[in-house]
């Protein structure tokens, strides 16, 4: 079985929690895009962890975890993350973590350029986490990055870095007035951080092909969500890669892979980190209550997430982009404090009510068309069977399922691995 676990909204839907749960049934977990700019929160017997680069299968014994060629490989942050997990008793070796030799390296100047450009944009900024993602992918498409496999060929690597350094210093110094880098500084960084990653670098495409030949099951893990996709999201307030499931074969190193199942993760309400149009957004006391109930603060940045009710229009569009076959509805328990459960059912745009998600330029003018359903006003975090949920909670799930047009297979009622209902 080849399965992708993907976000259907603005990210932060609970993908890490679902990957951690599902990996009990998979042999290989692959991160296929993105970098250290988002966090997947996982709660298990070892503690609570915010993963930024490592695949969420790293906690499962016997699971092989892969960082594919589509990932922005930040060796410095990857190494820190590995050390944090090892301190908590997680075993990480080249046997259970493999890095694609075709993944490009995110270098120190990418983070610096990210911060410099956001500062230049001022009030027109895109909401970057300043982890260097946009400059990195810009360089990759200009063919001006270093691939991880080059670390295994030191003389070639040094020559390549020297060429890139000359070009990058022109940009840093002439455009932004920054100091730039010396070759000694760059090589010191590479030797310290990238050198430690070298034992993990391999041809992940070959590994994945062999794994499927041997009948092993593979789980592809996305970062962020469909509405942050570079091509299909709320451009330009997107990430710089493609979180959609269709990209999983390309970004994993296994382009001929045929994804059989796509689990789209949907939060029972809406949340959003960063800038851009967010039609269903709440403000003030109403928002603060929901934010506190859901612990809605960015796993990477700690920033308060923007929140609101579930957005049927955006979610239906995200499901289409992802080609989802199953839905995991997360954080249903968070809504238990509400007397009535709000739903953004449609949009109003230019005086017309619509079920269609608008083109990005039109989104700021869209207004939510709301409806409510009765709340259940009791703690459901201990429920493990569908029939034991209060009727009002089941009605809400069934309404969302009908409205988005995709089967809700999993209902999460807590952050813990076992706090889930299978329908």
C-alpha positions, 0 to 999 in steps of 0.5 A: 500500500502506498498512502499519502497523508496530506493537509487540506487547508492552511496547514496545522491540521494535525498531519503529524498526529495522523502519521504517528498513528498510521505508521503502525501499519507502514514500513517506510515514511517519506517526507517529500517536500518543504523544510524546517518552516513548519512543525508536526506535533506528535504526542506519544509515550516518549513525550511531546515533540514538534518535528520540523524536518524528521518524518513523523515515523521516527518514533516507531521501531522498525520504520525506515524514515526518508527525507526525499529530494523535494525537501529543503535539507537544512542540515543545521536544524536537522542535526539539532532535531536529531540530538533533541530526540536522541536525548529523549531516548529515540534511536536514530541511525542510518538504518532508520533515517535515510536522506536523498542524495538528490536533496538540495542543501539549505545554506546559511545565506538562505535564512539571511536572505529570507529575513532581509526580504521580509524586512524590505517588504515591510507591511507587504510581507508574505508571512515567512517563518524566516527559515530560508524556504523561499530563497532556497526553492528560488535557487533550486529552480535557478539550478544554484544549489548543492545536492546532498550527494555532493557532500560525498565528493569533497573536491567537487563540492568546494569548487561548486560552493566557491562559484555559488559564493561569488554569485550569492555575495553579489546579491547580499552585498549589492542588493541588501547591503549585507556583509556576505560570507567568506569561503572559510565561514561557509566551509566551517558551517558545511563541515560542522553540520553537513558532515554529520549528515553524510552517513545518512545520504543514499539513493532513496529512489533505489531504496523505495523501489526495492521496498515496494518490490519486497511488498513493503508499505510506504507512507508519504508525509506532506508539510503544510496544506493544499491552500499553501501549495505554490500552484493551487494555494492562496498565492502569493501567501503560500509556501514555495513547494507543493504539499499536494499528494500528486507531488509525493512521487516526484519529491520522494525520489520515486517518480513512478510510484502510484499513490493508492490512498490519500488521507486528507487531514481536516481540523474540526475548526479552522486555523491559520499561521501567517499572512493571507486571506482567511475568510472564516477568521474570528477575532476578539474574545470569540477567537481567544476562547477557541485558540486557548481551547485548541492550544493554537500556537505555531509548533515552529514559531510559537505565534498565535494561530488565526482561528475560526469555524470550519470552512466548508468551501475551502476544505472542499477545494483542498480535498479536490486538490489533494485527490483525498480518498479518506478524511481524518477529522482532528481536534473534535474534542476542542469544540466541546465547550461550545453551546452551538457549533459554527460552520462557514457553509458558503461564501458571499462574493460580489453579492452572490452566494457561492460554493466555489473557492475563489481565485486568490485575487478575489479572496479578500472580498469573500464573506462567510455565510454561516450556519450553526449546529447544536453543541454537545457540551461534554468531554469526549476525549475518552471516547473510542467508539463512534456509537459512544459519541454524543448524537450532536457530535455525530451529527456534526461529523456527518454534516461535514462529511456530506458537505465536503463530499469525502468519507471521514474515516478517522475522528481524532478526540485528543493529541495522544496516539490512541485518542482516535475513533475509526469509523 
